[in-house]
Amino acid sequence: MSHKYLCPNCKTNRSRFNLIKQIAEPIKVDPKTGEITGDYKHEETALFHVQYQGPDYRVQCGVCGLIEEENSFIQYAKYDPL
């Protein structure tokens, strides 16, 4: 994380952000009760269970609370230099 950030929503914050780590845990849920009936290791998911392919983390603006992918904050900072 050595990029400049600028919030695309409030357009003023360049220094206060939260990194939100996204850790996917594949589970199996009972359709009638909603209870978790099993979990999978990443190597042993069922045939019809798609692996999570999203970003490892997201960024939240520490001023307005906007949560986006890191690239949104980086690109906005590139187009609005100090």
C-alpha positions in Angstrom: 0.0 0.0 0.0 2.3 2.7 -1.3 -0.3 4.6 -3.3 -1.9 8.0 -2.8 -5.6 7.9 -1.9 -8.3 10.4 -2.4 -11.9 9.7 -1.5 -14.1 9.8 -4.6 -17.2 10.7 -2.5 -16.2 13.5 -0.1 -13.3 14.6 -2.4 -11.3 16.0 0.6 -9.9 13.1 2.6 -6.3 12.1 1.6 -5.1 10.7 4.9 -7.7 8.8 7.0 -8.7 5.4 5.8 -9.7 2.0 7.1 -8.5 -1.2 5.4 -11.1 -3.9 5.6 -9.8 -7.4 5.2 -12.1 -9.8 3.4 -11.8 -13.4 4.5 -14.2 -15.7 2.7 -15.3 -18.8 4.6 -17.1 -21.3 2.5 -20.0 -22.8 4.4 -23.1 -25.0 3.9 -26.4 -23.8 5.4 -29.6 -25.8 6.1 -32.3 -24.3 3.8 -35.0 -24.8 6.4 -33.4 -23.6 9.6 -30.6 -21.4 8.4 -28.1 -23.2 10.6 -24.6 -23.8 9.4 -24.3 -27.5 8.7 -20.8 -27.6 7.5 -17.8 -25.7 6.3 -15.3 -26.3 3.6 -11.6 -25.9 3.4 -10.6 -24.0 0.3 -9.2 -27.1 -1.3 -12.3 -29.3 -0.7 -15.4 -27.3 -1.7 -18.3 -29.0 -3.3 -18.7 -29.3 -7.1 -21.3 -26.6 -7.3 -19.6 -24.2 -4.8 -17.9 -21.3 -6.5 -14.8 -20.0 -4.8 -14.7 -16.3 -3.7 -12.8 -14.3 -6.3 -13.1 -10.8 -4.9 -10.5 -8.5 -3.6 -8.5 -9.4 -0.4 -9.4 -6.1 1.2 -11.5 -2.9 0.6 -10.9 0.6 1.7 -13.2 2.8 3.8 -12.9 6.6 3.9 -12.3 7.7 7.5 -14.3 10.9 6.9 -17.5 10.0 5.0 -17.5 6.2 5.4 -17.6 5.2 1.7 -16.4 1.6 1.2 -14.9 0.8 -2.2 -12.1 -1.2 -3.8 -8.7 0.2 -3.4 -8.4 1.1 -7.1 -11.2 3.6 -6.8 -9.3 5.7 -4.3 -6.0 5.4 -6.2 -7.5 6.4 -9.5 -9.3 9.4 -8.1 -6.0 10.6 -6.5 -4.3 10.3 -9.9 -6.8 12.6 -11.6 -6.8 15.2 -8.8 -3.2 15.8 -7.8 -2.3 18.0 -4.8 
